[in-house]
Amino acid sequence: MSAHSILIVDDDERLRSRLARAFADRGYTVHEAPDVATAAALLRDSRPDRVVVDLRLGAESGLELVGLALAIHPAVRLVVLTGYGSIATALEAVHRGATHYLTKPADADDIERAFGDVSPSPAPSAETPPIPSLARVEWEHINRVLADSGGNISEAARRLGLHRRSLQRKLAKYPTRR
């Protein structure tokens, strides 16, 4: 049995409770939070050694919790989960101190591997990785420029040569899988 404690922070109650059950079955002491404020209180009170945080928590960003968690408990290890994966947000998460960054769907095995608790899966075959679509590359580039602009949409739009409203429309769209 594991002696680890884990905090799962996700505004999707079904996903959060499914992950909580999976980690409890593995012997973890599990804490759950739907938002940054609840997660911060649990970090102060329970001091879990692992945190899994969704990138988008309603109107909040899970990236806010990364720095806050490390300020409260410097030894904590964090994995950021998201359904909106991009190179820019992955770099930002790691830059802020996250141990790893995973795109959804991710299960308890994926998360344990991200924490380094399980040996990695066998290496994938030597096939050429799929080439991302133009729409995916555009979405990642937009998010990288937005991150470089400190989240300022007007500044990002200026750097991209787009009208601010056009950029907002593009950001509102879900990214393509590839």
C-alpha positions as CSV (number, residue, x, y, z in Angstrom):
1,M,0.0,0.0,0.0
2,S,1.1,3.6,-0.7
3,A,1.7,6.0,2.1
4,H,1.1,9.0,-0.2
5,S,-1.7,11.5,0.2
6,I,-3.1,13.2,-2.9
7,L,-5.3,16.3,-3.5
8,I,-7.5,16.1,-6.6
9,V,-8.6,19.5,-7.9
10,D,-11.2,19.5,-10.7
11,D,-14.5,21.3,-11.1
12,D,-15.9,18.2,-12.9
13,E,-17.3,16.3,-10.0
14,R,-17.6,13.0,-11.9
15,L,-14.0,13.0,-13.0
16,R,-12.8,14.1,-9.6
17,S,-14.7,11.4,-7.7
18,R,-13.6,8.7,-10.2
19,L,-10.0,9.6,-9.7
20,A,-10.5,9.8,-6.0
21,R,-11.8,6.3,-5.9
22,A,-9.0,5.0,-8.1
23,F,-6.3,6.5,-5.8
24,A,-8.1,5.4,-2.6
25,D,-8.1,1.9,-4.0
26,R,-4.3,2.2,-4.4
27,G,-3.9,3.1,-0.8
28,Y,-3.7,6.9,-1.0
29,T,-5.2,9.2,1.4
30,V,-7.4,11.3,-0.9
31,H,-8.6,14.9,-0.6
32,E,-10.9,16.5,-3.2
33,A,-11.5,20.2,-4.1
34,P,-13.6,21.8,-6.8
35,D,-11.8,25.2,-6.9
36,V,-8.6,27.0,-5.9
37,A,-9.8,28.4,-2.6
38,T,-10.9,24.9,-1.3
39,A,-7.7,23.4,-2.6
40,A,-5.6,26.1,-0.8
41,A,-7.3,25.4,2.5
42,L,-6.8,21.6,2.1
43,L,-3.1,22.2,1.2
44,R,-2.7,24.2,4.5
45,D,-4.6,21.8,6.7
46,S,-3.8,18.3,5.2
47,R,-0.5,18.9,3.5
48,P,-0.8,16.3,0.8
49,D,2.4,15.3,-0.9
50,R,0.8,15.0,-4.4
51,V,-1.7,17.3,-6.2
52,V,-3.5,16.7,-9.4
53,V,-5.1,19.9,-10.7
54,D,-7.2,20.6,-13.8
55,L,-6.0,23.5,-15.9
56,R,-9.5,25.1,-16.2
57,L,-11.5,25.3,-12.9
58,G,-14.6,27.2,-14.1
59,A,-13.5,30.8,-14.4
60,E,-10.2,30.1,-12.5
61,S,-6.9,28.7,-13.9
62,G,-5.3,25.7,-12.3
63,L,-2.0,27.4,-13.0
64,E,-2.8,29.8,-10.1
65,L,-2.8,26.8,-7.8
66,V,0.6,25.6,-8.9
67,G,2.5,28.5,-7.5
68,L,0.2,28.8,-4.4
69,A,0.7,25.1,-3.6
70,L,4.5,25.3,-3.8
71,A,4.4,28.4,-1.5
72,I,2.3,26.6,1.0
73,H,4.1,23.2,0.8
74,P,7.4,23.4,-1.1
75,A,7.9,19.6,-1.3
76,V,4.5,19.0,-2.9
77,R,4.5,17.4,-6.4
78,L,2.0,18.6,-8.9
79,V,0.5,17.2,-12.1
80,V,-1.6,19.5,-14.3
81,L,-4.4,17.9,-16.3
82,T,-6.2,19.5,-19.2
83,G,-8.5,18.8,-22.0
84,Y,-7.0,21.8,-23.8
85,G,-3.4,20.7,-24.1
86,S,-1.0,23.0,-25.8
87,I,2.8,23.5,-25.8
88,A,2.4,27.0,-24.3
89,T,0.3,25.9,-21.3
90,A,2.5,22.8,-20.7
91,L,5.6,25.0,-20.6
92,E,3.9,27.5,-18.3
93,A,2.8,24.7,-15.9
94,V,6.3,23.3,-15.7
95,H,7.8,26.8,-15.5
96,R,5.6,27.5,-12.4
97,G,6.8,24.3,-10.8
98,A,4.5,21.4,-11.9
99,T,6.1,18.0,-12.0
100,H,4.3,17.0,-15.2
101,Y,1.5,18.0,-17.6
102,L,-1.1,15.5,-19.0
103,T,-3.9,15.9,-21.4
104,K,-7.2,14.3,-20.7
105,P,-8.3,11.6,-20.7
106,A,-5.8,10.5,-18.1
107,D,-6.3,7.7,-15.6
108,A,-4.7,6.9,-12.3
109,D,-1.9,4.9,-14.0
110,D,-1.0,7.9,-16.2
111,I,-1.0,10.2,-13.2
112,E,1.2,7.8,-11.2
113,R,3.6,7.6,-14.1
114,A,3.7,11.4,-14.3
115,F,4.7,11.5,-10.6
116,G,7.4,8.9,-11.4
117,D,5.7,6.3,-9.1
118,V,5.4,3.6,-11.8
119,S,7.9,2.5,-14.3
120,P,7.1,4.0,-17.7
121,S,5.3,2.0,-20.4
122,P,7.4,0.3,-23.0
123,A,8.8,2.7,-25.6
124,P,6.5,3.3,-28.5
125,S,7.4,1.8,-31.9
126,A,9.7,3.7,-34.2
127,E,6.8,4.9,-36.3
128,T,6.8,8.6,-37.3
129,P,4.7,10.6,-34.9
130,P,1.6,12.1,-36.4
131,I,2.0,15.5,-37.9
132,P,-0.4,18.0,-36.2
133,S,-3.0,19.7,-38.3
134,L,-2.6,23.3,-39.3
135,A,-5.6,24.2,-37.0
136,R,-3.8,22.5,-34.1
137,V,-0.5,24.3,-34.8
138,E,-2.4,27.6,-35.0
139,W,-4.2,27.0,-31.7
140,E,-0.9,26.2,-29.9
141,H,0.8,29.3,-31.4
142,I,-2.0,31.5,-30.3
143,N,-1.9,30.1,-26.8
144,R,1.9,30.5,-26.7
145,V,1.7,34.2,-27.7
146,L,-1.1,34.7,-25.2
147,A,1.0,33.2,-22.4
148,D,4.0,35.3,-23.5
149,S,1.7,38.4,-23.3
150,G,0.8,37.6,-19.7
151,G,-2.7,36.6,-20.6
152,N,-3.4,40.1,-22.0
153,I,-5.7,39.5,-25.0
154,S,-5.3,42.9,-26.5
155,E,-1.5,42.6,-26.4
156,A,-1.6,39.1,-27.8
157,A,-3.9,40.2,-30.6
158,R,-1.5,43.1,-31.5
159,R,1.4,40.6,-31.6
160,L,-0.5,38.2,-33.8
161,G,-1.8,41.0,-36.1
162,L,-5.5,40.1,-35.3
163,H,-8.4,42.1,-34.1
164,R,-9.0,41.5,-30.4
165,R,-12.5,40.1,-31.1
166,S,-11.2,37.7,-33.7
167,L,-8.7,36.4,-31.2
168,Q,-11.4,36.0,-28.6
169,R,-13.4,33.9,-31.1
170,K,-10.4,31.7,-31.8
171,L,-9.7,31.2,-28.1
172,A,-13.3,30.2,-27.5
173,K,-13.1,27.3,-29.9
174,Y,-11.9,23.9,-28.6
175,P,-8.6,22.8,-29.9
176,T,-8.5,20.0,-32.5
177,R,-7.1,16.7,-31.3
178,R,-4.3,16.6,-33.8
